[in-house]
Amino acid sequence: MTSKRDKLYMANEEYNTLEDLVFSHSFRNWVLKGDTPEADFWSNWVARNPEKTGMVNHAKAIIFALQLNLRPLSDDAVDTEVRKVLQKLKDGRLNLIREIPFRPGILGRRPARAWTIAAAIAGIFILVWSVRIFFPRPQEKFYQSFLAATTTKPVRRQTGDADSTKNLTLPDGSTVRLTRGSKLSFPDGLLTANHRREVFLEGEAFFNITHDASAPFYVYTRSVITKVLGTSFTVKTTAEARTIVAVTSGKVSVYRKIDLSDGVILTPNQQITYTPGADRLDRSITDQPRPLAGLADTTLAFNATPMATVFRRLQTLYGISILFDEETVTGCSLSVTMGKESFYEKLNIICKAIDASWEAIDGNIVITAPGCK
């Protein structure tokens, strides 16, 4: 029987991880029985996703490993055993000799053939190896990807001073300001074999990257990858693999997957927060937005200025998208001069003048106003 979870996934064809496949009852039935109601779906899905062939094969290996017995495990039992293995791997408690993830009666009974034991043990190793490949700890996954790109050159490491920040100039002319105790690793000469500029950061640093469209710049952390061409931004990581990327100028793309899919683009005064438990990229406005670089005059002077123009001027000054109903604010105007106030102080002054309210949503400001008579 196809579970509600499987029906939802099948409707959207969202099978992106090894776990999605292993926990799918319909996928398991198809692997073990072949001729099932979902057989056409899975055959077509595999054909449409050739890049996931390796993941499919590893999922099959796990399923076969859990069924090496004359009495196969039930769907619920397989779910239970896989969850236990994943949790033990996460906690570092898995012992292949003492804690084989099968129940007595599976391997505890005398096997019909000697090769059944060898196959079962091989299956267990396949299970553990597959899970480690597809569910590595974030630090291992991203750091190993960084090292894989720098195999032909020695890796240099710079560490921030214990009592102050440390300023670095990279081989391409880019500058980095490392906070106390932070570490930056990069290949000798900075360029990798695939013509990328790549660094790995532990801690916090402010980057001012020299523009070079032919050699994009990548910052790896334990949780995300940040890609830029030429811009300034801050990356901050914690021991729990939480990462914040905040943009000062230009644009950056932030990814939580090694294959650089499902990324989020950030513009000035926007930031991304990644928390491992939530496993998503949350976009927001920085705590202290600053006027865009290169603007000579940051004073906002209005004299009976239409409110739509006021909002657009504020948006231009900070580069933050301000969404409002132009028809609603028709007839509203503002007379005020603002200079040293922060972005949020300016926003509050403007909104108070027309009895409006604002909300920050996904890196934008959304204005709700009653209108003016």
Residue pairs with C-beta under 8 A, 6 or more apart in sequence:
1 25
2 10
2 25
2 26
2 37
2 38
3 25
3 26
5 23
5 24
6 24
6 25
6 26
6 27
9 15
9 20
9 24
10 26
10 38
10 41
13 45
14 20
15 21
15 24
15 27
15 45
15 52
17 55
17 134
18 55
18 58
18 59
18 62
18 130
18 131
18 134
18 135
19 86
19 134
19 135
21 27
21 55
21 56
21 59
22 28
22 59
22 62
22 63
22 78
22 82
23 79
23 82
25 75
26 36
26 38
26 41
26 42
27 38
27 42
27 59
28 63
28 75
28 78
29 36
29 38
30 36
30 38
30 39
30 42
31 59
31 60
31 63
31 64
32 63
32 64
32 67
32 72
46 52
46 53
46 56
55 134
58 126
58 130
58 133
58 134
59 130
61 123
61 126
61 127
61 130
62 82
62 123
62 126
62 127
62 130
62 131
63 78
64 123
65 120
65 122
65 123
65 124
65 126
65 127
66 73
66 78
66 81
66 82
66 102
66 123
66 127
67 73
67 78
68 106
68 116
68 119
68 120
68 123
69 102
69 106
69 107
69 120
70 112
71 105
71 106
73 81
73 103
73 106
77 103
81 101
81 102
81 103
84 101
85 94
85 101
85 127
85 128
85 131
86 131
86 135
88 94
88 99
88 101
89 128
89 131
89 132
89 135
90 135
93 99
94 128
96 124
96 125
96 128
100 107
100 124
101 124
101 127
102 120
107 117
107 120
111 117
111 120
136 144
138 222
138 223
138 241
138 276
139 222
139 241
141 258
142 200
142 220
142 221
142 222
142 223
142 224
142 225
142 258
143 200
143 220
143 222
145 220
145 258
146 185
146 198
146 200
146 220
147 155
149 187
149 192
149 193
149 194
149 196
149 198
150 186
150 187
150 192
150 198
151 193
152 192
152 193
153 187
153 188
153 189
153 192
154 187
154 188
155 185
155 186
155 187
155 188
156 185
156 186
156 187
156 188
157 183
157 184
157 185
158 166
158 168
158 178
158 183
158 184
158 185
159 166
159 178
159 181
159 182
159 183
159 184
160 166
160 178
160 179
160 180
160 181
160 182
160 183
160 203
161 180
162 180
162 181
163 180
164 180
165 177
165 178
165 179
165 180
166 177
166 178
167 175
167 176
167 177
167 178
168 175
168 176
168 177
168 178
168 184
169 175
169 176
170 176
170 186
170 190
170 197
170 199
171 189
171 190
171 191
172 190
172 191
172 197
172 210
172 212
172 215
173 210
174 197
174 207
174 208
174 209
174 210
174 217
175 207
175 208
176 184
176 199
176 205
176 206
176 207
176 208
177 205
177 206
178 184
178 203
178 204
178 205
179 203
179 204
179 205
181 203
182 201
182 202
182 203
182 204
182 205
183 201
183 202
183 203
184 199
184 200
184 201
184 202
184 205
185 199
185 200
185 201
186 198
186 199
186 200
187 198
190 197
190 198
190 199
191 197
191 215
192 198
195 214
195 215
196 215
196 216
196 217
196 218
197 212
197 215
197 216
197 217
197 218
198 217
198 218
198 220
199 217
199 218
199 219
199 220
200 219
200 220
200 221
201 219
201 220
201 221
201 235
201 237
202 221
202 222
202 237
203 236
203 237
204 234
204 235
204 236
204 237
205 234
205 235
206 232
206 233
206 234
206 248
207 217
207 219
207 228
207 232
207 233
207 234
207 235
208 232
209 217
209 228
209 229
209 230
209 231
209 232
210 230
211 229
211 230
212 229
212 230
213 229
213 230
216 227
216 228
216 229
217 227
217 228
217 229
217 230
218 225
218 226
218 227
219 225
219 226
219 228
219 235
221 235
221 237
221 241
221 243
222 237
222 241
222 243
223 237
223 241
223 242
223 243
223 256
223 274
223 276
224 243
224 245
224 254
224 255
224 256
224 272
224 274
224 281
225 254
225 255
225 256
225 258
225 260
226 233
226 235
226 245
226 252
226 253
226 254
226 255
227 252
227 253
227 254
227 255
227 260
227 263
228 250
228 251
228 252
228 253
229 250
230 250
231 247
231 248
231 249
231 250
231 251
231 252
232 247
232 248
232 249
232 250
232 293
233 245
233 246
233 247
233 248
233 249
233 250
233 252
233 266
234 244
234 245
234 246
234 248
235 243
235 244
235 245
236 243
236 244
236 245
236 246
237 243
240 276
241 276
242 273
242 274
242 275
242 276
243 272
243 273
243 274
244 271
244 272
244 273
244 274
245 252
245 254
245 266
245 271
245 272
246 266
246 270
246 271
246 286
247 266
247 267
247 268
247 269
247 270
247 271
247 286
248 268
248 290
248 293
249 268
249 292
249 293
250 268
251 265
251 266
251 267
252 265
252 266
253 260
253 263
253 264
253 265
253 266
254 263
254 264
254 266
254 272
254 274
254 281
255 261
255 262
255 263
255 264
256 262
256 274
256 279
256 280
256 281
264 272
264 281
264 283
266 272
266 283
266 363
267 319
267 363
268 292
268 318
268 319
268 320
269 285
269 286
269 289
269 290
269 318
269 319
269 320
269 343
270 283
270 284
270 285
270 286
270 320
270 363
271 283
271 284
271 285
271 286
271 363
272 281
272 282
272 283
272 284
273 281
273 282
273 284
274 280
274 281
274 282
275 282
283 362
283 363
284 360
284 362
284 363
285 320
285 360
285 363
285 365
288 342
288 343
289 318
289 320
289 342
289 343
289 344
290 318
290 343
291 298
291 317
291 318
292 317
292 318
292 319
295 317
298 317
298 339
299 337
299 338
299 339
300 310
300 313
300 314
300 317
300 336
300 337
300 338
300 339
300 346
301 337
301 338
302 309
302 310
302 313
302 333
302 334
302 335
302 336
302 337
303 335
304 333
304 334
304 335
305 333
305 334
305 335
306 329
306 330
306 332
306 333
307 329
307 332
307 333
307 334
307 350
307 354
307 369
307 372
308 324
308 326
308 329
308 330
310 334
310 350
311 322
311 324
311 329
311 350
311 367
312 322
314 320
314 322
314 343
314 346
314 347
314 350
315 321
315 322
318 343
320 343
320 363
320 364
320 365
321 363
321 364
321 365
322 364
322 365
322 367
323 364
323 365
323 366
323 367
324 366
324 367
324 369
325 367
325 369
328 369
328 370
328 371
329 354
329 356
329 367
329 369
329 371
329 372
330 371
330 372
331 371
331 372
331 373
332 354
332 369
332 371
332 372
333 372
334 350
334 353
334 354
336 349
336 350
336 353
338 345
338 346
338 349
341 349
347 358
347 365
350 356
351 357
351 358
351 367
351 369
354 369
354 370
354 372
355 369
355 370
356 367
356 368
356 369
356 370
357 367
357 368
357 369
358 365
358 366
358 367
358 368
359 365
359 366
359 368
360 366
